[in-house]
Amino acid sequence: MKFIYIINILIVAITWNSRLHAQDTHFTLHTEAEQPAQTNTPVRHTLSVGAFGGLQTLTYQLTNRGERSSGFSAGGGIGYALHLTRLLSIGIGADLSNYAASLEYKTLGNQIYRASGGRFNYSINDLHEEQSALLLEIPVMIRLTVPAGRNGHAFRFAGGVRFGWPASARYTRSLKHKTLTAFLDYESTEYNFDDIFRPNAPVVITGQTGAIRLNTSLQIAAEIAYRIPLFARSGLSICAFFSYGLNDMQDKSKKQLVTYSISDSDLNSSPPKYTYSGSLLNTAFASSIRPLAFGVKLQFELGL
């Protein structure tokens, strides 16, 4: 009897265990069916495309109490990142960045143009010049990613350099020009145009425009980003960025702002002829031209 009783208990235990196993298997299959398939393969490459904007300007020093104003602009670009580990990566890209600035001089008095054959003394008032430079930039950055939870959100800190090549740089200028005196060597005569021409009024010049000569730029750069996962391996990054030029972009072949024509023409009957050579950034009035940028970037990223 005891033997039969033990056999019955074993049969009941085996049956109960089989039912529990079947329920557990059913629960596991049901749970996996409800969850979307996810891969644990780490991301090795990331492609990105983005747009950015903020204060993007050219900084420089001006002589004779000139005033510089910063400008706001925008740009966009593409990027690629190679992931060395889950947290560390190297990023490189190609951006088109526009930089804007302007300068003003209330007065530039007693400026002298000297050349073989004589000299001219002139003054400039109410000068206003706007500059715009489009740079092709290659950023090279070391990036550190810090997870912010288990759902794919993350902070990213990046630092490195940007190489910039001027694709286009232009200026637009307006001013008032007045010739004061002239001394011609072949006549040994000093002409005072306020006495010769009455009135010797300033000539208003508007719409001067042309190219600005700039050299390549090397910038230090930093970026802080917050990544929001979207779907699969894609995400949207909201970034705050900063960059500043380490070298002077000014072309060292500086020219005189104004060039007069010194000839044997009769200055008693006709005013002297003169031309403007280009932007003030290519003259001795300006020095130490460097790009400066900080703003916000929106970037779509796709992991591979």
Secondary structure as GFF3:
##gff-version 3
##sequence-region A 1 304
A	DSSP	alpha_helix	2	34	.	.	.	ID=ss1
A	DSSP	beta_strand	45	62	.	.	.	ID=ss2
A	DSSP	beta_strand	67	70	.	.	.	ID=ss3
A	DSSP	beta_strand	72	83	.	.	.	ID=ss4
A	DSSP	beta_strand	88	115	.	.	.	ID=ss5
A	DSSP	beta_strand	118	147	.	.	.	ID=ss6
A	DSSP	beta_strand	154	184	.	.	.	ID=ss7
A	DSSP	beta_strand	189	192	.	.	.	ID=ss8
A	DSSP	alpha_helix	193	196	.	.	.	ID=ss9
A	DSSP	beta_strand	203	211	.	.	.	ID=ss10
A	DSSP	beta_strand	217	229	.	.	.	ID=ss11
A	DSSP	beta_strand	234	245	.	.	.	ID=ss12
A	DSSP	beta_strand	258	260	.	.	.	ID=ss13
A	DSSP	beta_strand	274	276	.	.	.	ID=ss14
A	DSSP	three_ten_helix	280	282	.	.	.	ID=ss15
A	DSSP	beta_strand	286	303	.	.	.	ID=ss16
###
